[in-house]
């Protein structure tokens, strides 16, 4: 009986090791499985059909773009919390965000959480909706820019601290 000699066939789709999406430490693949094992966060299963990495304990899904893992959200609080954390990081690095661009696929998910002016439905020139006091725009479609099938949002930034630090209103 002949066994495959191609060593890559012994590992999941992302290769013999990956960075854990949670702690960023290098974690090994378990040979002859679709699983990676992080000593801190447990098992992650690679799905060759979807290209996703699934954390088995929480069922959180991750996809990779340009060497980085991006969590794929199914609840509005998840994406809102991720944006809030990114705003905090900007603030500690001496930047302020000027705009949030959110992946088109989250438009319905976060729509109810966006701040809008009182007459936004009646005006075509209404100001953009806001999240944490920042204007929100939605991304191009993944067909127009493939990164938006994976990444969740982007923050436009400039040097300086926010005039009013609006990001404290996390779950209002």
Buried (B, 14 or more C-beta within 10 A) or exposed (E): EEEEEEEEEEBBBBEEEBBBBBEEEEBBBBEEBBBBBBEEBBBBBBEEEEEBBBBEEEEBBBBBEEEEBBBBBEEBBBBBBBBBEBBBEBBEEEBBBEBBBBBBBBEEBBEEBBBBEEEEEEEEEEEBBBBBBBBBEBBEEBEEEEBBBBBBBBBEBEEEEBEEBBBEEBEE
